[in-house]
Amino acid sequence: MKTILTQCKYEIIRIMRNPYYVFWSLFMPIVFYVVFTKIFNSNIENQQEWQAHYLMSMTTFSVMGSAIMTLGIRLVEERTKGWSMFMRITPLSDSAYYFAKMVGQTVIHVLSIAVIFTAGALINGISLSAFEWLMSGLWILVASAPFLAIGVVIGTMKRVDTASGISNLIYMLLAISGGMWMPMEIMPKVIQNIGQWLPSYNFGNGAWQIIRGNAPEWSNIFILFGYLVVFVILSSYIRRKQEAAV
């Protein structure tokens, strides 16, 4: 247990030093939040609701990016440098290795949520009940699991530059088509029809429902769980094929 906890500690330190995390998961969401709530919001009637809505959008955007890019690219880097192979000759099992990755990433997600929530409260004076703050934070933390699974799939790629390019593309497409940058209602109809089945929209919609006094929709839960199962199976299959080829 002590070895696993030590590994988790080192994972957290390494993530904090990762420029992808600092830029995409903390800096960019806060910049977008300021731009879309302080500059381009003049025609929105209910300012307070929009500011809370967009705060949830940017928090889910941050956590999704951290799960897909930070985790995925780090796994590729470790494999290409031989670190993951080295870990196999240590007492730390593969399951403990990946467990430490998940724990470290989860702690970082807690930090991202806390930082962006605080930014929203300070920048726009967002006023939610303690229950709404807590439940929206818990939803974002738990419902990020499918994106962690996507990050693990990205982590099976052979080259860092390939993983970086593909993870960036997936991240941006999911954010835009999932309604994280702008409300789905103003998107073209075809994007709306596609977006409602994407994990990004269902991830964000759960938080959007909570700040409006509702519970996440059952469809959000089932769709996210479905994506989680698919990507866990896919990553397990790819890893087995890679191990068999060694």
Residue pairs with C-beta under 8 A, 6 or more apart in sequence:
3 91
3 92
3 96
4 92
4 96
4 99
4 100
7 92
7 96
7 97
7 100
8 100
8 103
8 104
8 107
10 100
11 100
11 101
11 103
11 104
11 105
12 104
12 107
12 108
14 74
14 104
15 21
15 70
15 74
15 104
15 105
15 108
16 22
16 108
18 70
18 74
20 69
20 70
20 73
21 66
21 70
21 108
24 62
24 65
24 66
24 69
24 70
24 171
25 62
25 63
25 65
25 66
25 70
25 108
25 112
26 62
26 112
26 115
26 116
29 58
29 59
29 61
29 62
29 116
30 58
30 115
30 116
30 119
32 58
32 61
32 181
33 54
33 55
33 58
33 116
33 119
33 120
33 123
34 123
36 54
36 181
36 182
37 50
37 51
37 54
37 123
37 124
38 123
38 124
41 47
41 50
41 51
44 50
48 126
48 127
49 211
49 212
51 120
51 124
51 126
52 120
52 126
52 128
52 211
53 183
53 208
53 211
55 116
55 117
55 120
55 124
55 126
56 136
56 140
56 204
56 207
56 208
56 210
56 211
57 179
57 180
57 181
57 204
57 208
58 116
58 120
58 180
59 112
59 113
59 116
59 117
59 136
59 140
59 207
60 140
60 180
60 200
60 203
60 204
60 207
61 175
61 180
61 181
62 112
62 113
62 116
63 109
63 112
63 113
63 140
63 141
63 144
63 147
64 144
64 147
64 171
64 174
64 175
64 180
64 200
64 203
65 171
65 175
66 105
66 108
66 109
66 112
67 105
67 109
67 144
67 147
67 148
67 150
67 151
68 147
68 150
68 151
68 154
68 167
68 170
68 171
69 151
69 154
69 164
69 167
69 168
69 171
70 105
70 108
70 151
71 101
71 105
71 148
71 151
71 152
71 154
71 155
72 150
72 151
72 152
72 153
72 154
72 155
72 157
72 163
72 167
73 154
73 155
73 160
73 163
73 164
73 167
74 101
74 155
75 84
75 101
75 151
75 152
75 154
75 155
75 156
76 154
76 155
76 157
76 158
76 159
76 160
76 163
77 83
77 160
78 84
79 85
79 155
80 158
80 159
80 160
84 97
87 97
88 94
92 100
98 152
102 148
105 148
105 151
106 141
109 140
109 141
109 144
110 141
113 137
113 140
113 141
114 137
117 133
117 137
120 126
128 136
128 211
132 210
132 211
132 213
135 210
136 207
136 210
136 211
139 206
139 207
139 210
139 216
140 203
140 207
143 202
143 203
143 206
143 216
143 220
143 224
144 203
145 224
145 228
146 199
146 203
146 224
146 225
146 227
146 228
146 231
147 199
147 203
149 227
149 228
149 231
149 232
149 235
150 170
150 199
150 227
150 231
151 167
152 231
152 232
152 235
153 231
153 234
153 235
153 238
154 163
154 166
154 167
154 170
155 163
155 235
156 235
156 238
156 239
156 242
157 163
157 166
174 180
174 198
174 199
174 200
175 181
175 200
177 187
177 191
177 194
177 195
177 198
177 200
177 201
178 184
178 195
178 198
178 199
178 200
178 201
178 203
178 204
179 187
179 195
179 200
179 201
179 204
179 205
180 200
180 204
184 191
184 192
184 195
184 196
184 201
185 192
187 195
195 201
196 202
197 223
199 223
199 224
199 227
202 219
202 220
202 223
202 224
203 220
203 224
205 216
205 217
205 220
206 216
206 217
206 220
206 221
207 216
209 215
209 216
209 217
209 220
210 216
